[in-house]
Amino acid sequence: MNPKSLTIAIDGYSSTGKSTLAKDLAVALGLNYIDSGAMYRAVALYALENNLVINGKVSPVLKDKLGEIQISFHFNPENKKSDTQLNGKNVEDQIRSARVNAIVSEVAAIPEVRRHLVRLQQKMGQTGGVVMDGRDIGSVVFPSAELKIFMTADESVRIKRRWNELREKGFESTLEEVRENIQHRDHLDTTREDSPLIKTEDAIILDNSSLSREEQLDIAVNWAKKAMKSMALQTR
């Protein structure tokens, strides 16, 4: 079975390394990688830059501006990765900032935003051969994905990972600030009415609290191979 026909959906809590695994899997299997989280971050950045966030709350006007927001991914030959483009501008670094972290879950909870981006995501992956990570990929975006992975990790591990990531990017935060942000995002992600973060019945749990990057990739690649074998059997 050609992996080009395989669709892999990776969901899970923030700072569990969803994007890292998705990118590694895409390279290992020769699939396209789509960062759905970056798309929500790009919308959050647009809201911030256009004064649509007031006292930490997202203005309802954002819903009327979605048609003005163009999001795409462009390969960066310098770092060998796909950078997020917002209306033609590279915003890969800006969307990873603390100020975007503070409101991205609120933006993602807006039903009109979710429906708009889900349509874009489904269009990007309609031919298969993709790995996409997020919070509703297996449940909403690609409910028929051949492989669904639900990622989790101990909260203390997630906090330390996120804190280190922010420091590496030059953003100063305390561990307590990161803890509060992660707990707040978990609450919003799991309790929102529209497409909440859930583990679907057919998703496989991957707890990477004590796994290295290489170890989690090996596990996921083996799962992908099993999924491809199952696909081959079904087509006979």
VOBA-1610 file (N, C-alpha, C; in pm, whole numbers, padded with zeros to 5 digits, always signed):
BEGIN
Met+00085-00120+00000Met+00000+00000+00000Met+00088+00124+00000Asn+00058+00214-00090Asn+00132+00339-00100Asn+00095+00433+00014Pro+00193+00482+00094Pro+00160+00572+00204Pro+00100+00703+00157Lys+00110+00733+00027Lys+00056+00858-00026Lys-00096+00864-00013Ser-00161+00748+00011Ser-00306+00746+00026Ser-00348+00746+00173Leu-00251+00749+00262Leu-00277+00742+00406Leu-00303+00880+00465Thr-00404+00888+00551Thr-00431+01011+00624Thr-00411+00983+00773Ile-00328+01065+00837Ile-00298+01048+00979Ile-00346+01171+01054Ala-00430+01149+01155Ala-00483+01257+01238Ala-00421+01247+01377Ile-00358+01356+01421Ile-00296+01357+01553Ile-00360+01466+01638Asp-00424+01426+01747Asp-00488+01520+01838Asp-00424+01509+01975Gly-00454+01605+02062Gly-00403+01597+02198Gly-00393+01732+02265Tyr-00349+01728+02388Tyr-00338+01849+02468Tyr-00221+01936+02421Ser-00222+02061+02464Ser-00113+02152+02428Ser+00018+02106+02489Ser+00126+02134+02418Ser+00262+02102+02464Ser+00285+01954+02487Thr+00219+01870+02407Thr+00248+01727+02411Thr+00336+01685+02293Gly+00373+01780+02210Gly+00461+01749+02099Gly+00390+01699+01975Lys+00263+01740+01958Lys+00187+01695+01842Lys+00254+01735+01711Ser+00293+01862+01704Ser+00353+01912+01580Ser+00487+01845+01551Thr+00565+01822+01655Thr+00694+01756+01637Thr+00675+01617+01579Leu+00584+01540+01636Leu+00560+01405+01586Leu+00502+01409+01445Ala+00409+01500+01421Ala+00347+01508+01289Ala+00451+01539+01181Lys+00539+01634+01211Lys+00644+01670+01115Lys+00738+01552+01090Asp+00778+01484+01198Asp+00869+01371+01184Asp+00805+01257+01106Leu+00677+01233+01132Leu+00605+01127+01060Leu+00594+01160+00911Ala+00566+01286+00882Ala+00553+01328+00742Ala+00683+01303+00666Val+00796+01336+00729Val+00927+01314+00666Val+00954+01165+00650Ala+00928+01088+00756Ala+00957+00945+00754Ala+00874+00869+00651Leu+00751+00914+00628Leu+00660+00843+00538Leu+00643+00912+00403Gly+00703+01029+00387Gly+00690+01101+00261Gly+00552+01162+00241Leu+00489+01208+00350Leu+00356+01266+00344Leu+00362+01418+00360Asn+00254+01485+00327Asn+00246+01629+00347Asn+00205+01659+00490Tyr+00265+01761+00548Tyr+00232+01800+00685Tyr+00153+01929+00686Ile+00041+01930+00759Ile-00042+02048+00773Ile-00057+02080+00921Asp-00012+02196+00961Asp-00015+02240+01101Asp-00144+02318+01126Ser-00249+02248+01171Ser-00376+02316+01193Ser-00367+02416+01308Gly-00286+02385+01407Gly-00270+02477+01519Gly-00213+02610+01475Ala-00121+02606+01378Ala-00063+02730+01327Ala-00169+02815+01258Met-00270+02751+01202Met-00376+02825+01135Met-00457+02905+01237Tyr-00488+02842+01350Tyr-00561+02914+01456Tyr-00473+03025+01515Arg-00345+02998+01527Arg-00252+03098+01578Arg-00244+03217+01482Ala-00250+03188+01353Ala-00245+03297+01254Ala-00369+03386+01265Val-00484+03325+01288Val-00606+03404+01307Val-00595+03488+01434Ala-00538+03427+01540Ala-00520+03501+01666Ala-00426+03620+01645Leu-00320+03599+01569Leu-00226+03708+01541Leu-00295+03818+01461Tyr-00376+03780+01365Tyr-00451+03879+01287Tyr-00540+03963+01379Ala-00606+03896+01473Ala-00694+03967+01566Ala-00614+04067+01650Leu-00498+04025+01697Leu-00413+04114+01778Leu-00365+04234+01697Glu-00320+04208+01576Glu-00263+04315+01494Glu-00368+04411+01441Asn-00494+04371+01445Asn-00601+04456+01395Asn-00694+04505+01506Asn-00639+04508+01628Asn-00710+04564+01744Asn-00846+04497+01768Leu-00849+04366+01750Leu-00972+04292+01772Leu-00968+04211+01901Val-00870+04243+01985Val-00861+04183+02118Val-00862+04297+02219Ile-00967+04302+02299Ile-00985+04411+02395Ile-00994+04354+02536Asn-00900+04394+02620Asn-00895+04344+02758Asn-00896+04191+02764Gly-00821+04131+02672Gly-00808+03987+02672Gly-00924+03913+02608Lys-01023+03986+02557Lys-01139+03925+02494Lys-01139+03954+02344Val-01176+03851+02268Val-01178+03865+02122Val-01307+03931+02077Ser-01295+04036+01997Ser-01411+04108+01947Ser-01493+04020+01851Pro-01625+04027+01860Pro-01710+03952+01766Pro-01693+03997+01622Val-01630+04113+01603Val-01604+04163+01466Val-01514+04068+01389Leu-01433+03989+01461Leu-01342+03895+01394Leu-01418+03802+01300Lys-01538+03764+01338Lys-01617+03673+01254Lys-01643+03731+01116Asp-01654+03864+01109Asp-01681+03930+00981Asp-01555+03953+00899Lys-01439+03927+00959Lys-01313+03952+00892Lys-01247+03825+00836Leu-01309+03711+00856Leu-01246+03585+00817Leu-01215+03579+00669Gly-01297+03642+00587Gly-01274+03642+00443Gly-01148+03717+00403Glu-01098+03802+00494Glu-00976+03879+00466Glu-00850+03805+00510Ile-00867+03690+00572Ile-00752+03617+00627Ile-00712+03502+00534Gln-00594+03514+00476Gln-00541+03411+00388Gln-00424+03340+00459Ile-00434+03210+00471Ile-00331+03132+00540Ile-00276+03026+00446Ser-00144+03018+00442Ser-00081+02915+00358Ser+00050+02873+00423Phe+00110+02767+00369Phe+00236+02717+00421Phe+00337+02712+00307His+00457+02767+00333His+00561+02772+00231His+00690+02708+00284Phe+00749+02623+00202Phe+00871+02554+00243Phe+00986+02653+00256Asn+01055+02645+00369Asn+01170+02732+00396Asn+01298+02651+00372Pro+01373+02681+00267Pro+01494+02604+00235Pro+01604+02617+00340Glu+01598+02722+00423Glu+01702+02742+00524Glu+01688+02645+00640Asn+01564+02628+00688Asn+01545+02535+00801Asn+01476+02405+00762Lys+01449+02389+00631Lys+01386+02266+00580Lys+01249+02242+00640Lys+01177+02349+00673Lys+01044+02336+00733Lys+00945+02424+00658Ser+00817+02400+00685Ser+00713+02484+00624Ser+00679+02597+00719Asp+00693+02720+00670Asp+00662+02838+00751Asp+00518+02883+00724Thr+00455+02932+00827Thr+00317+02980+00817Thr+00316+03121+00758Gln+00230+03140+00658Gln+00216+03269+00593Gln+00077+03324+00623Leu+00072+03449+00669Leu-00055+03518+00693Leu-00063+03635+00597Asn-00158+03626+00504Asn-00175+03731+00401Asn-00043+03765+00334Gly+00032+03660+00298Gly+00155+03675+00224Gly+00278+03708+00305Lys+00265+03715+00437Lys+00377+03748+00524Lys+00416+03630+00611Asn+00546+03604+00622Asn+00594+03495+00707Asn+00575+03534+00854Val+00491+03458+00925Val+00461+03490+01065Val+00495+03374+01158Glu+00581+03284+01112Glu+00612+03164+01189Glu+00658+03195+01331Asp+00744+03294+01348Asp+00791+03328+01482Asp+00685+03401+01563Gln+00615+03493+01502Gln+00515+03573+01574Gln+00402+03489+01632Ile+00361+03385+01560Ile+00247+03306+01608Ile+00283+03215+01724Arg+00412+03204+01755Arg+00456+03121+01868Arg+00479+03205+01994Ser+00444+03332+01990Ser+00472+03422+02101Ser+00374+03401+02217Ala+00411+03455+02334Ala+00328+03442+02454Ala+00194+03513+02437Arg+00194+03626+02366Arg+00068+03700+02352Arg-00032+03624+02264Val+00019+03549+02167Val-00070+03464+02087Val-00116+03345+02171Asn-00025+03287+02248Asn-00062+03176+02337Asn-00179+03214+02428Ala-00179+03340+02473Ala-00278+03385+02570Ala-00420+03388+02516Ile-00436+03401+02383Ile-00572+03413+02329Ile-00608+03309+02225Val-00514+03223+02186Val-00543+03132+02074Val-00658+03038+02106Ser-00670+02992+02231Ser-00780+02902+02265Ser-00914+02973+02258Glu-00918+03103+02296Glu-01041+03181+02284Glu-01080+03197+02138Val-00981+03222+02053Val-01007+03234+01909Val-01058+03100+01854Ala-00993+02992+01895Ala-01031+02859+01844Ala-01168+02816+01892Ala-01218+02878+01999Ala-01349+02841+02052Ala-01464+02908+01978Ile-01432+03002+01890Ile-01536+03073+01814Ile-01585+02982+01701Pro-01712+02942+01703Pro-01764+02845+01604Pro-01737+02885+01460Glu-01754+03013+01427Glu-01735+03057+01288Glu-01590+03041+01245Val-01497+03065+01337Val-01355+03047+01307Val-01326+02900+01282Arg-01379+02814+01369Arg-01353+02670+01355Arg-01409+02618+01223Arg-01531+02656+01192Arg-01592+02606+01068Arg-01515+02654+00946His-01470+02779+00949His-01394+02835+00836His-01263+02760+00816Leu-01191+02737+00926Leu-01061+02670+00914Leu-01076+02520+00886Val-01180+02458+00938Val-01204+02317+00908Val-01224+02297+00758Arg-01299+02388+00696Arg-01319+02378+00551Arg-01186+02389+00477Leu-01101+02481+00521Leu-00970+02496+00458Leu-00885+02372+00478Gln-00887+02317+00599Gln-00808+02198+00630Gln-00854+02077+00550Gln-00983+02060+00538Gln-01036+01947+00461Gln-01000+01960+00314Lys-01000+02083+00264Lys-00961+02106+00125Lys-00815+02072+00104Met-00729+02110+00201Met-00586+02082+00191Met-00558+01932+00190Gly-00641+01855+00262Gly-00613+01713+00275Gly-00708+01622+00202Gln-00785+01675+00107Gln-00889+01596+00044Gln-00836+01481-00043Thr-00710+01490-00086Thr-00655+01382-00170Thr-00579+01278-00089Gly-00574+01294+00043Gly-00501+01198+00126Gly-00352+01226+00124Gly-00277+01135+00185Gly-00133+01151+00190Gly-00089+01264+00278Val-00161+01286+00392Val-00129+01398+00480Val-00120+01353+00626Val-00043+01432+00701Val-00041+01421+00847Val-00084+01558+00898Met-00187+01560+00982Met-00235+01686+01037Met-00252+01671+01187Asp-00209+01772+01260Asp-00225+01769+01405Asp-00310+01885+01452Gly-00376+01865+01565Gly-00462+01969+01620Gly-00539+01917+01739Arg-00666+01958+01750Arg-00749+01915+01862Arg-00881+01853+01818Asp-00913+01866+01691Asp-01038+01805+01642Asp-01016+01738+01506Ile-00893+01696+01480Ile-00861+01640+01348Ile-00929+01505+01329Gly-00915+01417+01427Gly-00976+01284+01415Gly-01126+01284+01435Ser-01178+01383+01508Ser-01321+01386+01537Ser-01402+01465+01436Val-01343+01571+01379Val-01418+01660+01290Val-01357+01673+01151Val-01228+01704+01144Val-01166+01734+01015Val-01154+01609+00929Phe-01095+01503+00985Phe-01078+01377+00913Phe-01131+01260+00996Pro-01263+01251+01013Pro-01319+01143+01094Pro-01294+01004+01037Ser-01259+00996+00909Ser-01233+00866+00846Ser-01084+00839+00828Ala-01000+00913+00897Ala-00855+00894+00888Ala-00818+00750+00921Glu-00723+00696+00844Glu-00684+00556+00866Glu-00607+00536+00996Leu-00539+00640+01043Leu-00467+00632+01169Leu-00495+00757+01251Lys-00543+00736+01372Lys-00570+00847+01464Lys-00486+00826+01590Ile-00411+00929+01626Ile-00326+00923+01746Ile-00370+01035+01840Phe-00388+00999+01967Phe-00423+01099+02069Phe-00306+01110+02165Met-00245+01229+02168Met-00123+01248+02247Met-00151+01313+02382Thr-00079+01263+02482Thr-00090+01319+02616Thr+00045+01307+02685Ala+00058+01376+02799Ala+00180+01370+02880Ala+00148+01430+03016Asp+00228+01398+03114Asp+00208+01455+03248Asp+00212+01608+03239Glu+00127+01673+03319Glu+00120+01818+03315Glu+00255+01883+03345Ser+00328+01830+03443Ser+00458+01888+03479Ser+00556+01882+03363Val+00548+01775+03286Val+00635+01759+03169Val+00597+01861+03062Arg+00468+01878+03040Arg+00420+01973+02940Arg+00458+02116+02976Ile+00447+02150+03104Ile+00483+02285+03149Ile+00631+02313+03123Lys+00715+02218+03158Lys+00859+02237+03138Lys+00894+02247+02990Arg+00828+02168+02907Arg+00853+02173+02763Arg+00817+02311+02706Arg+00700+02357+02747Arg+00652+02486+02694Arg+00741+02600+02743Trp+00782+02594+02869Trp+00868+02697+02926Trp+01002+02704+02852Asn+01059+02585+02824Asn+01186+02579+02751Asn+01169+02632+02609Glu+01057+02599+02546Glu+01032+02645+02409Glu+01025+02797+02405Leu+00956+02858+02502Leu+00945+03003+02505Leu+01081+03069+02528Arg+01160+03013+02617Arg+01293+03068+02647Arg+01382+03062+02523Glu+01375+02950+02450Glu+01457+02936+02329Glu+01420+03040+02224Lys+01294+03082+02224Lys+01248+03181+02127Lys+01264+03324+02179Gly+01318+03337+02301Gly+01343+03470+02355Gly+01227+03532+02430Phe+01124+03451+02463Phe+01009+03501+02537Phe+01023+03464+02684Glu+01016+03563+02772Glu+01034+03540+02915Glu+00900+03511+02982Ser+00892+03398+03051Ser+00773+03361+03127Ser+00817+03280+03248Thr+00740+03286+03355Thr+00768+03202+03471Thr+00698+03068+03454Leu+00743+02969+03529Leu+00680+02838+03524Leu+00533+02848+03566Glu+00504+02933+03662Glu+00366+02948+03709Glu+00278+03010+03600Glu+00332+03106+03526Glu+00256+03166+03417Glu+00227+03063+03308Val+00325+02979+03280Val+00306+02874+03180Val+00204+02773+03230Arg+00210+02737+03359Arg+00115+02643+03417Arg-00029+02696+03402Glu-00048+02823+03438Glu-00181+02883+03429Glu-00231+02885+03285Asn-00142+02915+03191Asn-00181+02919+03051Asn-00221+02782+02999Ile-00143+02679+03034Ile-00174+02544+02989Ile-00305+02494+03050Gln-00326+02519+03178Gln-00450+02476+03243Gln-00570+02548+03184His-00552+02676+03155His-00661+02754+03094His-00694+02701+02955Arg-00590+02672+02877Arg-00613+02620+02742Arg-00677+02482+02745Asp-00634+02397+02838Asp-00695+02264+02851Asp-00844+02276+02880His-00878+02369+02972His-01019+02386+03008His-01101+02432+02888Leu-01050+02532+02816Leu-01123+02583+02700Leu-01133+02476+02590Asp-01024+02405+02567Asp-01022+02305+02459Asp-01120+02191+02483Thr-01132+02150+02609Thr-01215+02033+02639Thr-01360+02066+02671Thr-01391+02194+02696Thr-01528+02229+02735Thr-01602+02313+02632Arg-01535+02359+02526Arg-01606+02441+02427Arg-01716+02359+02361Glu-01822+02426+02319Glu-01936+02358+02258Glu-01905+02308+02118Asp-01829+02384+02044Asp-01801+02350+01904Asp-01668+02273+01894Ser-01674+02148+01853Ser-01557+02064+01828Ser-01459+02060+01946Pro-01503+02017+02063Pro-01410+02012+02178Pro-01303+01905+02157Leu-01195+01918+02233Leu-01089+01818+02229Leu-01139+01691+02294Ile-01145+01583+02218Ile-01187+01453+02271Ile-01100+01344+02208Lys-01094+01231+02275Lys-01029+01113+02217Lys-01138+01029+02153Thr-01130+01010+02022Thr-01229+00926+01955Thr-01204+00780+01991Glu-01305+00699+01975Glu-01296+00558+02014Glu-01188+00484+01937Asp-01163+00525+01813Asp-01066+00453+01730Asp-00927+00515+01734Ala-00905+00611+01823Ala-00772+00672+01835Ala-00685+00593+01932Ile-00555+00591+01903Ile-00458+00522+01988Ile-00390+00626+02077Ile-00386+00600+02207Ile-00323+00694+02299Ile-00171+00679+02296Leu-00103+00793+02287Leu+00043+00796+02293Leu+00083+00890+02407Asp+00123+00833+02519Asp+00171+00911+02633Asp+00323+00918+02621Asn+00373+01038+02590Asn+00516+01052+02566Asn+00590+01121+02681Ser+00534+01109+02802Ser+00595+01173+02919Ser+00742+01135+02934Ser+00773+01009+02905Ser+00910+00961+02924Ser+00972+00907+02797Leu+00916+00947+02682Leu+00968+00900+02554Leu+01054+01007+02489Ser+01158+00962+02419Ser+01239+01056+02341Ser+01168+01081+02208Arg+01216+01179+02136Arg+01160+01211+02004Arg+01173+01091+01911Glu+01285+01024+01917Glu+01308+00908+01830Glu+01218+00792+01868Glu+01199+00772+01999Glu+01117+00660+02045Glu+00970+00678+02005Gln+00918+00799+02020Gln+00778+00819+01984Gln+00758+00807+01833Leu+00859+00848+01755Leu+00849+00834+01610Leu+00848+00688+01571Asp+00933+00607+01630Asp+00936+00464+01599Asp+00800+00399+01626Ile+00740+00435+01738Ile+00608+00381+01773Ile+00505+00420+01669Ala+00502+00548+01634Ala+00403+00598+01539Ala+00424+00540+01398Val+00548+00525+01358Val+00576+00467+01226Val+00524+00323+01220Asn+00543+00248+01326Asn+00491+00110+01330Asn+00339+00109+01322Trp+00275+00203+01390Trp+00129+00212+01381Trp+00087+00245+01239Ala+00160+00333+01173Ala+00128+00372+01036Ala+00142+00252+00941Lys+00246+00173+00963Lys+00266+00054+00879Lys+00152-00044+00896Lys+00105-00060+01019Lys-00009-00149+01044Lys-00135-00095+00977Ala-00152+00037+00980Ala-00269+00098+00917Ala-00265+00076+00766Met-00146+00087+00707Met-00133+00065+00563Met-00161-00080+00526Lys-00119-00173+00610Lys-00147-00315+00585Lys-00297-00340+00589Ser-00363-00276+00686Ser-00508-00290+00697Ser-00578-00233+00576Met-00529-00120+00525Met-00586-00059+00405Met-00569-00152+00285Ala-00453-00217+00276Ala-00426-00306+00164Ala-00521-00426+00166Leu-00546-00478+00285Leu-00636-00593+00298Leu-00779-00556+00259Gln-00819-00435+00292Gln-00956-00391+00264Gln-00978-00368+00115Thr-00872-00343+00040Thr-00887-00317-00104Thr-00878-00443-00189Arg-00848-00554-00125Arg-00838-00680-00202Arg-00975-00734-00239
//
